[in-house]
């Protein structure tokens, strides 16, 4: 199990099959920002965490705390 939000973020990116550059492009931030965050050299803003959650249907509780499933289940109407 991943012990930090940084490690979970990297796990998420890998699970999505995206490079750091591809993820950065989708979130409209730099690849360097993704790299620094994944390596634990910097934090990531709450806005980017929320955008990540919204864009990829990620469970914010999993991302921040490691609890629950990585993704929300698709809701059917």
Secondary structure, DSSP 8 states (H G I E B T S, - for coil): ---SHHHHHHHHHHHHT--HHHHHHHHTS-HHHHHHHHTTSS---HHHHHHHHHHHTB-HHHHHHS-S-SB------
